Amino acid sequence: MSQIYFTTLTAIGEAKHANAAVTGNKVEYATLEVGDGNGVVPVPDRNQTSLVNRVRSHGINTVMIDPDNPSQIIVEQVIPEDVGGWWIREVGIRDVAGDLIAVASVPPTYKPVLLEGSGRNQIIRVVLLLASTSVVELKIDPAIVVATRKYVDDLVTAPSGVEEGTYGSTSEYPVFTVDSRGRIVHAGTIETVSVWDDIPDQNIGDIIFVKGLGEMWWVDNEFLTGYRTKWCGIPAHTLDRANRSWTISLRGGTFDKSLKKYHGLYSWILENDLMVPAAEYEDGEGFFAELGGNIVKVPNFDDMFWRSIGTDRDTANATLLGGRKGDSLKNHIHGLITSGGTAGPGSAALPDHLFEAWSGNSNPGLAGISAAVTYGVGSAETAPKHTYLHPRLCI
C-alpha cells in the first residue's frame, strides 16, 4: 500500500534550503496555509507552487527543532475556534518571500466554527526532515499567533539553568541576573566584606588608617591586643536614622562581643569598669550588662538629659560616672498673701478689709489666715526647651 499522507519540500524549497547551506542566509518560514483539496486528499508534488484549493493562510505559531530528532523541523499553527466551516486535506508552508517551500497531505479533518454549534482549537503540525536544520530560521511573531497548551507548558516548566537552592547567608550576598521577562537566569553569591574585616590582626604600626573607619590605634593590655578606633567610647547625639559603620545606638539594644566589629568596644567597657550584672542593669544609666553567651546589653538613654559629672548638690557627694538621677526641683520659696500679722519671706500682708475683699473671707478678726490660690498647672516634667536627638556611641 502506497503512502498517502506525507510531507515534501517543493523544488523551490529544495533550492532555497541548498542555497542557505552554502551562503549562510537562512530560510525564514512565514505562513502556513490549509486547503480542502476540492474534496480529495491530493498527493504532494515537489513542483507545486500553490495548494489545490486554499481555504486559509495565516502566520506560523512555532518553528522549532524536534527535541527527539535533531534532523527534523516542526512547524505548528493553531486555528482558533471561531474560524472554520471547511475540511482540511492539504497543508502548505510559505517563506517570507511568499514562495511555497513545502507541501503536505493530511487525513481529512473537518474544522467546525462556533456558529455551527460546535467549535475547537485545531493544531496543524508539519514535520520536515532536512539534511541540516541549521539552515532554517527558528523564530515566531508573537503578535500574530496563538500558543498551544503544550508550548506554554514546555515554556513554563523548562529549566531556567539556575541551580535550585538558597542563595546568600550572613557571610555572602546573593546576586541574581534577571532577563527582560523577569525570569532569573543566573544566581550566585559574593562574599560579604565589612570594613572591620580589613583591620589587621598584627601590629603593623602604632597608628593606622582603615578606609571607612579612619584612624585606629594599637592597644596592648589585659583586655585587648589589637587595633581600636580612635573614637571608641565617645558618645554622640546625632540626627542619623541608622547607625553608621562605627556607631551603635544607646537605646537598650545588644551586640555580639564575639564579632570582630565589637572587640574594641568590649575592651573599652571593661577598661572603664562599665559592666554590671544583668540584675543590676537599669535604663537611664551608662552601664552595660552581659546577658549570657556573647550578648551584651547597651545603655538605654531614652528621654534622658546628659550632664557632666561634678557634685550632687543634695548630698554634697561626687556624682557617679554613668549614674542617673531622677526628677527634682531646686529649693525655692512660694509667697502667700495673708490678713494682718507678719508676712513670711516672699509674702505680703494686707489689712483685714483689703484681704476680705481679695479673698472673699468676711469673717472679722482672722489675723494670719492665708488664701491659697492656684495660678496655673504644670507639665509632666521639668525641662528647658529641647530638641530630640538619637544617642549613639562610637565603637
Secondary structure by P-SEA (a helix, b strand, c coil): ccccccccccaaaaaaaaaaaaccbbbbbcbbbbbccccccccccccccccccccbbbbbcccccccccccbbbbbbbbccccccccccbbbbbcccccccccccccbbbbbcccccbbbbbbbbbbbbcccccccccccccccccccaaaaaaaaaccccccccccccccbbbbbbbccccccccccccccccccccccccccccccccccccbbbbbbccccccccccccccccccccccccccccccccccccccccccaaaaaaaaaaccccccccccccccbbbbccccbbbbbbbccbbbbbbccccccccccccccccccccccbbbbbbbccccccccbbbbcaaaaaaaccccccccccbbbbbbccccccccccbbbbbbbbbcc
